[in-house]
Amino acid sequence: MQPYILGGFGVGIVDNDVTFTLGGTAASDSTLAQYVTLGSDLSGSSTNAMLTLGGGVVVPIWHQVILDLQYRYGRVFTEETGISTHRAGVGVGIRF
């Protein structure tokens, strides 16, 4: 077994994509404009700093075949509140 840790810093793009319903039916943009005006908190997109941390273990299975078990935590630093993401993964690979 071979454990590892990882870290990274970059950018994350956040798309604000919301839908509204009126009487249980999805409202179109033209219908919705009669009732509300959407601000930037409910429409548009932004690019923000992002941090990724994680770790895992590589397990040899057979000859050069490996199994990779991993977990990753991501944090997008938006203007108001940050957005956290969690990912767990399993991979199979061949070392050469």
N, C-alpha and C positions, 0 to 999 in steps of 0.2 A: 504494500500500500504506500502511496505517496501523497501526503497532504499538501495543499497549497492555499495561499491567500491571494486576493487580488484587490486592486483599488484603481480608481480612475476618476478623472475630472473632465468635464466637457460641457456641452450645451444640450438642453432639452427643449423641444418645441411643444407648446401647449396649445391645442386647438379647443376653443370654447364652442361646442356644438350642442345646442339645446333644442328640444322640441316641446311644443305646447299642445294641449288638447282642449277643445271646447265641446262640452257635452259628450265626451268620450271619443271624439273624432279628432284626428291630427289636424291642426290649423295650418293653413298655408301662409306664406309670408305676406301676401296681400290681405288676407283676412285678419291676420295678427296685427298689421299696421293700423287697423281701425281702433284697436283697443290699447296697445302699449307701444312704447318706443324702447328698443333694446339698447342698453348701454354697453360699454366695452367689457363689463364683467360677464356678459352673456353672449357675446359675439366676438369674432375676430380671433387672433392668435398672438402668442408672444414667445420670444426666445429667451431662455433663462439659463443660469448656471446649473449644472447637475453634478452630483457626486455619486459614485458607485463603490460599494464595498462588498466583499464576499469571500467565499472560500469553498473548498471542496476536497475531495479525495479521488485519486486515480487508482483503480484496483485492476491488476492484471488478471485476465480471465483465462486465456489460453494462448500460448505462444506470444504473438505480438498484438493480440486483441486485448483492448482495455475497456473498462467501464468507468465513466466519469460521473460522479455524484456531486452536485454543486448547489449553492445557495447564493443569491445576489440581492442586496438591498440598494435601492436607488432613491435619491432625494433631489427633486427639482425645486430650486429656490425661487418661487414666484413672489410677486410684490406683496400680496396680502398674507396668504398662508402657503406653506410648502406642500408639495405633493410627494407622498412616499409610495414606493413600489417594492414588491417582494416577488422574487422568482426562485423557484426550485426547479432543478433540471436533472435529467439523466441522459447521458450520451454514451455512445459506443464508438470506438475508434480503433485504428490500426497504427501502430508505431512502426516506423521504418528508418 
